[in-house]
Amino acid sequence: MANYDLTPRIAPNLDRHLVFPILEFLQERQLYADEDILKAKIELLNNTNMVDYAMDIHKSLYHTEEVPQEMVERRVEVVARLKALEEAAAPLVTFLQNPNAVGELRAEKQYNLQMLSERYQVDTYALVLSLLKYNFNQIGPEQIEALYQYAKFQFECGNYSGAADYLYQYRGLCTNNERSLSALWGKLAAEILMQNWDVALEELNRLKEIIDSKSFASPLNQVQSRIWLMHWSLYIFFNHDNGRTQIIDLFNQDKYLNAIQTNAPHLLRYLATSFIVNKRRRPQFKDFIKVIQQEQYSHEDPITEFLACIYVNYDFDAAQKKMRECEELTCAAAIPFTWHRADQVILNDPFLGKRVEEGNFVPLRDEFLENARLFIFETYCRIHQRIDMGYVLFMVLAEKLNLNYDEAERWIVNLIRTSKLDAKIDSKLGTVVMEPNHPNVYEQLIDHTKAMSGRTYKLVSQLLEQAQAQPAR
């Protein structure tokens, strides 16, 4: 049942805490046996501090009230470690919980810190420590490091709210770039797990700026970080109100698209779905079809194959078959078996199966199928001059059994209008007649020059990088 389940490919690129929502979804959809899901959860929990949760799962898995002795001992260790870290970070935590003290440090001292740092090259970090010691004489570098360890431990215990707050405070005091980056990853994961999508999107953009900066570690680490970022972003983009547009903006960038083609071609499923359901991003669609054409033999997925059937092979029968592979058919007995696929790609995908809309979870499948039919109809009309209405009705409206001929004809008329197709309907002959489409000279000029500014910017950037890399003469 899970031939098209991407969990084995996605999970290695996620923090282990981010895998739990996927396992919950798979358990709800019953793609795997409950026993296998529970064992996978316990395996994930072994390297976390969520011991109580692991005990509960163990009891459910083995139908017993007893737990292994190592779990009991592990719980004692976790509690002791938590108390020790809490004591070590207590002075700084107490200070940060005092809004008056923090406000005084930020509001009154910030300008002085900036002025001294800029005019007299004074170490800002040393000044911060001095101010902290002035306000609370027990605070030093050890306490700041303890705050990071305490925040990380809270995250491992499943206290994502506390971890997010402490990591935010830590990043304001940290001067180590690597440790600050690690804290930002943790903050992003915590916001995702708390489903704070607006805040998570802000952290995602902040992390993207760091990864794309020239000062990032190495090109190899940069590519790997981009792959991680795209996997983590799936939670945000398929839950945020504007996510389906923003996933195209991110994934379709050259450097991110290259990373997908190199190490994560399975992510093309989500980019393809976003293009299908997002009508406002059609100008970028032509370039994406070229990527689909390049990858059609190296990666198999019904959604990407659906686009390849329409725009590469122009095989409409195969496109209809692939479209049906992407949906869940509710009445398999009345439909040929070849149409009924157990893989149910969209509804069984943890990111595509549900989407938040006005506070309710609405399947993305309906939007996908409606737009997929539009893709088939538009493309079919563009490559034919005269189309038999009866065939069109059968091909496009086969599943709209509650429409009679007149209603279906009105549906096609509205479709032609909204699709901006230069066509008309001959009611007497029962055909759709396509008018000759002569390319406009001005449109051709715009198409050829629309990407010129972007290419020019890239060329100038490369020339500046080479000039800066050359030693001064």
N, C-alpha and C positions, 0 to 999 in steps of 0.2 A: 504493500500500500504506500510505500514511502520512497518510490524510485526517484521522485523529484524533490525530496526533502533536502534542503541545503544546510541543515543543522551541522552535519559533520564538517562542512567547509567553513561555515560562519563561526562556530563556537571557538576554534583556535585563535581567532582574531578578536575575541572579547575578553573582558575581565570575567572571572568565574561567577561573580555575582550577577552579571548581565545575562548569564546563560539560564538562570532560574526562571525568568518569565517565559523563555522559549520552551523549557521543559513543561511548565504549567500549561502552555498552549497545546503542546503535543499530547499531553495527558487528557486535556479536555476534548480534543479532536479524536482521541483513541487511535492515533496512528501506530502506536506501539503498545505492547502489553504494559499494564500498570506496574508489574513487577520490575520490568526493565527500566521504566522511568524512575521508580523509587530507588533502584540501585544506582542509577546515574546521579540522582540528587545526593545520595550519601557519599558517593565518590567525590563530588564537588565540595561537599561540606567538610570533608576530611582536612582540607587545607585552609579552613576558615575558623573563626571563633564562635560560630553559631551552633554551639554544642546542644543547646536545648532543642533547637529545630531538628538536628540530626537524631536526637533521641526519639522525638515524636515520629519521624519517618521510619526509624528502625522498628518501633512498636507497630506501626501500620503494615510494614513489609512482612514482619515475621509473626504478626498476630499474638503479641505477648506484651506484658507490662514490664518485663525485665530488660535491662540494657547491659551491654558488655562492660566489664570493669574498666577497660581502657577509656571508655566514654566518660565514666564517672570521674576517673583520675584527670582526664583532659579538662573537664569542667572545673575542677578544683584549681588547676593550673591557670586557666583563663581568668577566673575570678581573682586569684592572687596577682597575676600580672596586671590586670585592669586597675586594681587598687594601687599597685606600685606606680604605674604610669600616672594615675590620677593625682597622687601625692607629689610626684616630680613636676607635673605641669600646673599644680594648684596655684602658685603665686601668679603666674601669667594668666591663667584662666580667671582667677578672681579679679585681676586688673581689667581684663577684657570685658568682664561682666558688669563693670562699673561704668555706666554711660557717661558720667560726668568726667571721669579721668580720661577716658578714651576721647571724648569730645574736646577736652583741653589739649590733649596731645595732637589731635588732628587739626583743630581749628586755629589754635593760638601758636603752636610751635611749627606747623608745617611750613609757613612762609620763611621763618628763620632758618629751618633746615635747608630749604631750597636756596636761599640767598647765600648761606655760608658755603654750601657745596659748590655753587656756581662761581662765587667771587673769590673764595679763599681755598678752593679744592680741599675742603674738610671732608673726612670720611663720614658719609651720611649714616652708615650702619653703626659706627661708633657713637654718633650723636643720638641715634634712636636708643641704643642701650643706655646711654647716659641719662636720657630723659626717663626711660623706664625705671632705672635705678633711683632717679630722683623722686619719682612718684611712688615707687615701691622697691625698697632697697634689696629685695631678695631676687630680683629678676636679672638674668644674664643670658649668655649664649646657651648654657645648659638647659635653661627653662624653655628657650625657643625651640631647641631640638626636641625636648620632651613633649612640647605641644604637637609637633609633627608626628611623633611616635604615638601619642595619645589619640590624635585624630585618625591615624591609620588603623589603630586597634579598634576604635569605635566603628569604623567602616567594616572591619572584619567581623565585628559582633552583630552587624546588621542595623546599627544605629546611624542611618544615613543622614538624618537631619543634623544631629550633633557633629558628625564628621564633616559635613558641608560647611557648617559655621566655623569650625576650628581650622579647616583647610583654607578658608577665605582669610581668616585672621593671620594664619601662618604666612601666606603668600605676601601679605603686606609687610612682614618683618624679614622675610628670607632674602638673602643676597646670592645664594647658590642657584645658578640657572637650572642645573639638572634637577635639584630637589624641588625648586619652584615649579618646573614642568611636571614632575611627578605629582605634586599636589594639585595641579590643574587637571590632570587626568582623573585623579580621585574625585575632585569636585564635580567634574562632568558626569562621572558614573553615578555619584550620589544624587544629583539632580534628575538624571534619567530614571533611576529607581524610585524616586519620589514623584515622578511624572510631572515635574515642574518644567513644562516644555518651553516656555518663554525664556526662563533662566538658563535652561540647558542649551538653547540655541545661542544665547549670548556667550556662554562658555565655549561652545563649539567654534564659533567664529573667532574668539580670542585664541583658541588653540591652533586654529588654522593659520592665523597670522604668524604665530611663532614657528610653526612647521615650515611655512613657505618663505621664511626670512633667510637671507643669505648667510646668517651666522649660525644656522642650524648645523648640528654635529657633522654629518657626512651625507653624501648623496644616497648611499644605501639605506642608512637609517631614516633619511627623509622619505624615501619611497615606502619603506615599511610603516612609518608613522602615518602616511597618507592612507595606506590600506586600512590600518586600524581605525583611523578617523572616519572613513567612509562606512565601515561596518558599524561603528558606534552610532553614526548619524542616522541609521535606518530607524532606530527607535524614535528619533525626534521628527524626521521628515514625514513619517507615516502616521503621526499623531498631531503634529502642529497644523494649524489652519492653513498656512501657506507653504506647507512642506513639499507638496508635489511640484511646485515651481522651483523651490530652493534646491531640491535634490538634483534637478537638471542643471542649475547654475553651478553646483559644485562638481558633480560627476562628469559633466560634459566639458570641463576645462581640460586642455591638452595634457597637462602634467598628471592630472588625476585619471583621465581616460587612458593614458599610457600605462599607469600603474594597474588599472583594471585589466587591460589586455595582457599585461605581463604576468601578474600573480593572482588576480582575482576575477576571472571572466564570469563567474557565477553572479557577480553584481550587475551584469548587464540585464538580468531579469527585472531588476527594480528600476533601472533607468528606462528600459523599454516600456514598462507598465506606466511610468510617469509620462512618457511621451504620448502614449495611447490615450490616456484620460485627460491630458492637458492640451486643449486646443490652442492655447495662446503661445505655445512654444514650437509651433510648426516650422518657423524659419530655420531652426537648428536641426530639424528632423532629417534633412537630406544628408548632412554630414554624418549623422548617427547611423543611417542606413548603410553607409560605406563601411562603418565598423562592424555592423551586423554581417555584411557580406564577407568581410575578412575572417570573422570568427565562426562562421556557420559550420565549418568542418572540424573545429577544435573544441566546440562547446555545444552540447545539446540541451535545449530548454524549449518547452512548447511555446512560451511567449515570444522569445527571440525568433524561433522558427516560424511563428505566425507572420511576423514582419518580413522575414526572408521570403516566404511563399508569395506575399503580395507584391513587394517592391523589388525583389531580386529575380525570382523565378516566374512571377506572374501566374502562379498556379492557384486558382481560386478554390478548387475542390480541396486541395491540401490545406489551404488557409482555413476553410470552414472546419475541417477535421481538427486542426490544431486549436482553433478557437473553442471547440467543444471539449478538447482535452484540458482546457484551462478553467472550465466551470464544473460545478457540481450538479449533476442531473438528478432531479428529484423523483423522476418516474422512470426508472431504468427498464421496467417491464414493458413499457410502451415504446421504447426506443431501441433501435438496433444495438447489439452489444458493442460494435466497433465505435459507437458514439459514447458509450459509457466507460469512462476510465476511472479506475479506483484511485488514481493519483490526485485528482481534484486539486490542481496546482494552486489556484488562487485561494480558495477557502482553507487549504491545508498549509498555507504559508503563514508563519507567525507575524509577518509584517503586512502582508497583503490581505490576510483573512479578515482583519477588522480595521476600521478607520474611525476616528472620533469626528463626529459632526453634530454640533449643537448639543453637546453633552451626552449623546447616545452613540453606541457602536453600530455603524452601518456598514454592511459588506461592500467592499470595493468591486466585487464581482459584477454587480449590476451596471456600474459605470463603465467597466471594462468591456462588457459584452455589447453595450449600446454603441460605444465608440468603435469597437472592432467591426461591427456591422457597417458603420459609416465608412471605415477604412476600405472595406471590401467594395462597397457600393461606389464610392468616389473613384477608386482606382479602376474598377470595371468600366465605369462610364467614360473615363478619360482615354481609354485605349480602344473604344468602340464608337462608331458613328451612329448606329441605330441599334436599339436594344428592345427585344421582345418583352413587353410588360409582364406577361405571364411568367416568364423565366425569372425576371427581376423579383416579382412577388414571391416566387418559390424560394429563390436564393436568399433574399434579405429578410423576408417576413415569415419564414417557415415556423418559427416558434411563437409568432404573434397570432395564435389561432382565433382570438376573439375579434379580429378585424375582418370585415368583409372587403369586397373589391373596392368599393367607393372610398371607404376609410383608408385602405392601403394606398389608394391613388393620391389622396390628400396628404398622406404621410410622405410619399415620395416627392410631391410638389414642394412641401415645406423643406424636405431634405435638400432638394436642388437649390432652393433659395438660400438656405443657411450655409450650404457648401460653396456658394458662389460659382456653381457650374454653369457654363454657357450652354443651356439645354432647354428643350421644350418637350411637352407631352402631346402626342397625336392621339386623341381619344378615339377617333374612328378606327385607326389601324391598331390601337393598343400598343404603341411603341413610344420609347423615349428617344428623341432625336438630338444628337449632340452637334452643336454648331462648330465649324472649323475654328481652331484656336491658333491664331497667328501671334507669335511672340512680339510684344511691344519693344521697340528699340530702347525706350527710356527705362523700362523694367530690366532689360538685359544689362544696361549700363549700371543700374543700381546694384544688380546681383553681383556683377564683376568687381565693383568697387566698395561694397559694403564692409568687407573685411580688411580693406587696405589700411585703415587707421590702426587696427590691432596688429597687423603684420609689421607696420612701420614702428610701432611702439616696441615690439619684440626685438626688431633689428637694432634700434637705438640702444636698448638695454644691453644687448649682447656686445655692441661696440664699446659702451661705457665700461662694462665689466672687463673687457680685454684691455682697455686703456688703463684702468685702475690696477690691473694685475701686472702690467709691465713696470719694471723698476724705473724710478726717476733717473733721468740722464742729466 
